[in-house]
Amino acid sequence: MNKNVFITGTAQGIGRAIAIRFAQAGARVTGMDVDSKLNAETAGLAGDRFVALEGDVSSAADVTACVTLCGPVDILVNNAATVAGDGLLHEVTEEAWDRVSSVCLKSIFLCTKAVLPGMMERRSGVILSLGSINALTGLHLAAYTAAKGGVLSLTRLLAQQYGGVQVVGIDYWGKDWEYSKKVCEKNAQAANVENRVHFQKGDAAALDFANDTFDGAISHLTFHEVKSVADKKLVLQAAL
Ligand SMILES: NC(=O)c1ccc[n+]([C@@H]2O[C@H](COP(=O)([O-])OP(=O)(O)OC[C@H]3O[C@@H](n4cnc5c(N)ncnc54)[C@H](O)[C@@H]3O)[C@@H](O)[C@H]2O)c1
């Protein structure tokens, strides 16, 4: 895969798994994370096609510096997130709210803004933002849920403004797949994007949070979605 991929939050979890998957497929991968120690471990696992960069995704200066070091980005994966200090709304401090919002949502503004001009010039690119079922159901975690709602809305806005969009719903709730699908469909209808919504059901392993295969399966799904559109025109995707 002859692509230049920029991924945020690669020091662990899903971001690390996505990075390894792309590197294995032959892409050049740049992984930005605040945790340089764990990101170095990712580098050890991903091999020499992976470059680990230290930076805070909520800082414009850090994002600009890292994207510049990466070079022209073919695929952006907005993955970094935090829930530190989040919880029931009446218990969340202003500082925690701002931090969670910035890392989960502002980061997508910053990273997307940094890569879009080049993608528009080349008329090619993929932007994938990791969302959450929280955005649809308001489960728990006040600031995170609000931010992920923003991710969904922002992706729709980008879809309208930059075209060629697929919205991909990835189900994290295996047993409630039908329910999740229904909520997603309703949501898409409300946003008038029903023709563009494509539902992708994760396999059983992807839905077992306690199982090590969770990350791999999710990234596998993501990888295929990205790969299938990477050679086409500008495409934006949201994993719900
Ligand atoms: N794990 C789940 O169950 C789940 C479910 C739905 C959605 N998601 C979404 O998938 C994505 C990955 O989730 P995960 O479980 O792998 O997360 P995680 O917490 O395991 O990893 C997040 C990574 O982001 C990095 N990070 C945090 N703040 C940062 C900052 N300011 N700048 C740069 N990097 C920063 C962390 O160091 C870490 O490496 C997130 O967007 C999350 O919201 C996860």
The ligand as an SDF file (V2000), in Angstrom:
LIG
                    3D

 44 48  0  0  0  0  0  0  0  0999 V2000
  -12.1880    1.3250   23.3440 N   0  0  0  0  0  0  0  0  0  0  0  0
  -13.5040    1.4620   23.1770 C   0  0  0  0  0  0  0  0  0  0  0  0
  -14.3090    0.7490   23.7530 O   0  0  0  0  0  0  0  0  0  0  0  0
  -14.0420    2.5090   22.2420 C   0  0  0  0  0  0  0  0  0  0  0  0
  -15.4090    2.5260   21.9410 C   0  0  0  0  0  0  0  0  0  0  0  0
  -15.9140    3.5100   21.0950 C   0  0  0  0  0  0  0  0  0  0  0  0
  -15.0470    4.4410   20.5540 C   0  0  0  0  0  0  0  0  0  0  0  0
  -13.7320    4.4010   20.8490 N   0  0  0  0  0  0  0  0  0  0  0  0
  -12.8510    5.4220   20.2650 C   0  0  0  0  0  0  0  0  0  0  0  0
  -11.7270    4.8120   19.6420 O   0  0  0  0  0  0  0  0  0  0  0  0
  -10.5840    5.6390   19.7830 C   0  0  0  0  0  0  0  0  0  0  0  0
   -9.4530    4.8550   20.4480 C   0  0  0  0  0  0  0  0  0  0  0  0
   -9.9160    4.3510   21.6830 O   0  0  0  0  0  0  0  0  0  0  0  0
   -8.9690    3.5000   22.6410 P   0  0  0  0  0  0  0  0  0  0  0  0
   -9.8550    2.7180   23.5200 O   0  0  0  0  0  0  0  0  0  0  0  0
   -7.9260    2.7910   21.8440 O   0  0  0  0  0  0  0  0  0  0  0  0
   -8.2840    4.6800   23.5020 O   0  0  0  0  0  0  0  0  0  0  0  0
   -7.0280    4.6100   24.4830 P   0  0  0  0  0  0  0  0  0  0  0  0
   -7.3430    5.4780   25.6570 O   0  0  0  0  0  0  0  0  0  0  0  0
   -6.5960    3.2200   24.7340 O   0  0  0  0  0  0  0  0  0  0  0  0
   -5.8880    5.3280   23.6180 O   0  0  0  0  0  0  0  0  0  0  0  0
   -5.9590    6.6950   23.3100 C   0  0  0  0  0  0  0  0  0  0  0  0
   -4.5970    7.1600   22.8640 C   0  0  0  0  0  0  0  0  0  0  0  0
   -4.6810    8.5830   22.6540 O   0  0  0  0  0  0  0  0  0  0  0  0
   -3.5370    9.1830   23.2560 C   0  0  0  0  0  0  0  0  0  0  0  0
   -3.8160   10.5450   23.6380 N   0  0  0  0  0  0  0  0  0  0  0  0
   -4.5920   10.9780   24.6680 C   0  0  0  0  0  0  0  0  0  0  0  0
   -4.5530   12.3040   24.7300 N   0  0  0  0  0  0  0  0  0  0  0  0
   -3.7430   12.7370   23.7200 C   0  0  0  0  0  0  0  0  0  0  0  0
   -3.3140   14.0000   23.2930 C   0  0  0  0  0  0  0  0  0  0  0  0
   -3.6810   15.1220   23.8990 N   0  0  0  0  0  0  0  0  0  0  0  0
   -2.4940   14.0710   22.2080 N   0  0  0  0  0  0  0  0  0  0  0  0
   -2.0850   12.9490   21.5830 C   0  0  0  0  0  0  0  0  0  0  0  0
   -2.4670   11.7110   21.9580 N   0  0  0  0  0  0  0  0  0  0  0  0
   -3.2770   11.6110   23.0210 C   0  0  0  0  0  0  0  0  0  0  0  0
   -3.2360    8.3110   24.4710 C   0  0  0  0  0  0  0  0  0  0  0  0
   -1.9100    8.5030   24.9500 O   0  0  0  0  0  0  0  0  0  0  0  0
   -3.5020    6.9300   23.9040 C   0  0  0  0  0  0  0  0  0  0  0  0
   -2.3550    6.3990   23.2940 O   0  0  0  0  0  0  0  0  0  0  0  0
  -11.0250    6.8530   20.5920 C   0  0  0  0  0  0  0  0  0  0  0  0
  -11.3600    7.9100   19.7280 O   0  0  0  0  0  0  0  0  0  0  0  0
  -12.2560    6.3530   21.3190 C   0  0  0  0  0  0  0  0  0  0  0  0
  -13.1290    7.3980   21.6620 O   0  0  0  0  0  0  0  0  0  0  0  0
  -13.2130    3.4540   21.6920 C   0  0  0  0  0  0  0  0  0  0  0  0
  1  2  1  0
  2  3  2  0
  2  4  1  0
  4  5  1  0
  4 44  2  0
  5  6  2  0
  6  7  1  0
  7  8  2  0
  8  9  1  0
  8 44  1  0
  9 10  1  0
  9 42  1  0
 10 11  1  0
 11 12  1  0
 11 40  1  0
 12 13  1  0
 13 14  1  0
 14 15  2  0
 14 16  1  0
 14 17  1  0
 17 18  1  0
 18 19  2  0
 18 20  1  0
 18 21  1  0
 21 22  1  0
 22 23  1  0
 23 24  1  0
 23 38  1  0
 24 25  1  0
 25 26  1  0
 25 36  1  0
 26 27  1  0
 26 35  1  0
 27 28  2  0
 28 29  1  0
 29 30  1  0
 29 35  2  0
 30 31  1  0
 30 32  2  0
 32 33  1  0
 33 34  2  0
 34 35  1  0
 36 37  1  0
 36 38  1  0
 38 39  1  0
 40 41  1  0
 40 42  1  0
 42 43  1  0
M  CHG  2   8   1  16  -1
M  END
$$$$
